[in-house]
Amino acid sequence: MLTIATRLDVMHRLGRAMADPTRARILLQLLEQPGYPAVLARELELSRTNVSNHLACLRDCGIVVAEPEGRQTRYEIADPHIARAIDSLLAVTLAVDEGAPCMSSGCQVPGCCEDSA
């Protein structure tokens, strides 16, 4: 049964999902393309059990969905809004580093793209 999560619950789920370095690495891989546990484990140099456990957490948080494909299961980001939100968070993180250039050519954030010279 699907339910509508409160805003606080959504923040908690996203924070929990991204707080763990392994889950963050998996999410970054899934932002690029859907993946399979065995392939993700190989690419991230992790055990398949470890990857499967983290994927279960991400699935339970509502961040990824599992799509059965025969004997395999393909995982992907559950909603394009989540992918865009993670991309936006990554851009904010880059902007915090004073030495990193702004990734958005149309940035409207005051002081973000100005030269510090």
N, C-alpha and C positions, 0 to 999 in steps of 0.2 A: 504494500500500500504506500503510495507516494503522499508526502505531506509537504506543506509549505513551511520552511524554516524561518524563524525570526531573524532579524538583522544581526542580533547578538550571536545567535547560533551559527549563522553563516560566517561571521568574523572568526569565531572559535574554530570552525572546521577548516577554513582557509589557513589560519595561523598554525594549527596543528599539522596540517598537511605539508606546509612549506618550512616548518621549523626544523625538520629532520633533514640532514644533508643528503642522505640516500634518497629520500622521497623527492627532494628538490632536484637532484640529478635525474631521476626518472621523469619528473615533470618536464624538465628541459628537453629530454629526448622526445617525449610525447608531443611537445610543441612543434617539433620538426616534422613528425609523422607518427601514425599509429604504430604500435609495436607489440611484439609477442614476448612473454616472459623469458624464454630461452635466449632470444636475440638480445633483449635488454640486458640480461645477465652477462652475456658474452661481451657486449659493447662497453658495459660499465665495470667489467671485471669483478662481478659479484656472484654469489651463489644463486642458483635459480630459486631456492627456498627463500632466501633473503628478499629477492625481487618480488616473489609471489606474495610474501607477507606484507610488503610495503604497498603493492598494488591493491591488496585487499583493504588496507587502511584508506588509500586514496579513493577506492570504490565506495567504501562505507561512508566516507566524508562527502560523497556526491561529486567529486572532482573528475573522476574518470569513469568510463563505462566499459564493461566487458562484452564483447561480441563473439559468440561462439562461431567458429569456422571449422566444421568437421571435428577433428580431434584436438584442434588448437583453439586458443582464445586470443583474440586481438583486443588490445586496450587502446583507448583513445580518450582525449579530453572530452568531457561530457557535453560541453556547450561552447560554442564559439565565443560567448561573452567571457567565459573563464579564461580562454586563451588570450583574448585581448587584454583582460585585466592583468594577467601575469606579464604580458609584454609591457604594459604600462608601468607596472611595478619595477620591472627591470630597467626601464628608461629612467625612472626616478632614482633608482640606486646608482646608475651611471652618472646622473647629474649631480649627485652628492659629492662625487670625487672631483675636486677642483681641477684636476689635470685632464679629466675626460671631457671630450666635446659632447655637446648636446646631440642626441641621435635624431631629433626631429627638426627638419628644415623649416617647418612652420610653427615652431614653438612660440607660444604666447605668454610664457611664464616670465614675469619681470625679473631681470638679473640673471636668468639662466644662461642665455647665449651671448651676453655681453663680454667683451674682452676685459680681463682683469688687469691689464697693463695701465 
